[in-house]
Amino acid sequence: MAITPWPVNSPLTQLRVQGIDVTFNRCRLMVFPSPKVTNAIRDFITANAESIANELYTEAYYKKSKDPLGYLVADTYDSRISLGVLFWGWHVDHATRIALGGLPTDFRDAVPSEFLGVLFSPGA
């Protein structure tokens, strides 16, 4: 079996080098901490959302994650989230979502387009 080299200069690694992390939250991209996200980084994430999501899913696959799409986020907590997070509604179509192991969409998955990439404070 050949070892697949991990991307060195992918959109996700570029964000992480700047101290920004991305995870899945109910099959949406959750970016944190928000104070580090500038308008240029927002545009970068928007332009590369699918690539970032693919890399996150691949990471989860190789880590053998039981929750690759972030439905059990209450089980893990990163203190950087307390500074605020930004969501990108990277929603896949229903068939693909189910094939990836995602749950059917419901009211918790609806993020209006005007709120994508806008600050969300967990306690608000």
Wavefront OBJ file of the C-alpha trace (Angstrom):
o trace
v 0.000 0.000 0.000
v 1.408 3.372 -1.000
v 1.480 6.251 1.434
v -0.436 9.287 0.223
v 1.547 12.475 0.803
v -0.315 15.095 2.815
v -0.778 18.435 1.032
v 1.827 20.957 2.083
v 0.331 24.185 0.803
v -3.392 23.474 0.803
v -6.006 26.061 1.824
v -6.479 24.322 5.184
v -2.769 24.258 5.996
v -2.465 27.911 4.970
v -5.148 28.801 7.525
v -3.590 26.702 10.266
v -0.194 28.329 9.779
v -1.912 31.642 10.601
v -3.383 30.223 13.819
v -6.848 29.685 12.386
v -8.506 26.315 12.668
v -11.469 24.845 10.867
v -13.700 21.979 11.936
v -17.033 20.577 10.889
v -20.167 21.482 12.806
v -23.259 19.696 11.488
v -21.674 19.467 8.026
v -20.846 23.191 8.025
v -17.402 24.705 8.259
v -16.735 26.305 11.640
v -13.748 28.675 11.649
v -12.140 29.974 14.833
v -10.953 32.062 16.602
v -12.849 34.858 14.919
v -10.542 37.761 15.943
v -7.873 36.382 13.606
v -10.211 36.230 10.598
v -9.796 39.293 8.398
v -11.872 40.183 5.352
v -9.145 38.751 3.104
v -9.238 35.470 5.023
v -13.049 35.399 4.791
v -12.798 35.752 1.030
v -10.126 33.041 0.941
v -12.315 30.639 2.937
v -15.347 31.364 0.779
v -13.355 30.738 -2.404
v -11.818 27.527 -1.035
v -14.667 26.145 1.103
v -15.064 22.934 -0.878
v -11.339 22.192 -0.838
v -11.154 22.869 2.905
v -14.155 20.616 3.536
v -12.643 17.819 1.441
v -9.372 18.004 3.354
v -11.158 18.030 6.728
v -13.155 14.976 5.732
v -10.005 13.210 4.533
v -8.301 13.997 7.856
v -11.273 12.581 9.740
v -11.188 9.452 7.591
v -7.516 8.780 8.307
v -7.971 9.549 12.006
v -10.881 7.078 11.993
v -13.131 9.700 13.512
v -16.508 8.528 14.750
v -17.894 11.992 13.969
v -16.305 13.209 10.720
v -18.976 15.829 10.003
v -19.221 17.370 13.479
v -22.546 16.211 14.852
v -21.126 15.394 18.308
v -19.371 18.731 18.872
v -20.521 18.846 22.505
v -18.103 15.969 23.188
v -15.072 18.060 22.265
v -14.283 21.632 23.129
v -11.496 23.944 22.077
v -10.985 27.052 24.219
v -10.452 29.140 21.072
v -14.154 28.693 20.315
v -14.997 30.908 23.300
v -13.566 33.870 21.348
v -16.235 33.392 18.698
v -16.604 31.327 15.569
v -17.578 31.903 11.978
v -19.751 29.485 10.005
v -19.735 28.698 6.321
v -22.741 26.743 5.138
v -20.885 24.193 3.080
v -23.933 22.055 2.553
v -23.797 19.159 0.197
v -26.852 17.846 -1.606
v -29.012 15.345 0.280
v -27.738 12.204 -1.479
v -24.077 13.124 -0.966
v -24.719 14.130 2.632
v -26.258 10.743 3.407
v -23.467 8.916 1.534
v -20.888 10.711 3.710
v -22.747 9.634 6.829
v -24.424 12.976 7.425
v -27.854 13.390 8.915
v -30.779 14.868 6.998
v -30.883 18.643 7.285
v -33.142 20.306 9.800
v -33.680 23.793 11.255
v -30.267 23.733 13.025
v -28.524 23.482 9.658
v -30.075 26.585 8.154
v -27.592 29.455 8.023
v -28.918 32.343 5.937
v -26.410 33.428 3.313
v -26.146 36.905 4.869
v -24.739 35.290 8.052
v -22.080 33.120 6.417
v -18.697 34.216 7.669
v -20.248 36.605 10.213
v -19.247 36.500 13.877
v -21.211 34.090 16.024
v -20.660 34.216 19.776
v -21.533 30.949 21.543
v -23.147 32.665 24.548
v -25.259 35.104 22.527
l 1 2 3 4 5 6 7 8 9 10 11 12 13 14 15 16 17 18 19 20 21 22 23 24 25 26 27 28 29 30 31 32 33 34 35 36 37 38 39 40 41 42 43 44 45 46 47 48 49 50 51 52 53 54 55 56 57 58 59 60 61 62 63 64 65 66 67 68 69 70 71 72 73 74 75 76 77 78 79 80 81 82 83 84 85 86 87 88 89 90 91 92 93 94 95 96 97 98 99 100 101 102 103 104 105 106 107 108 109 110 111 112 113 114 115 116 117 118 119 120 121 122 123 124
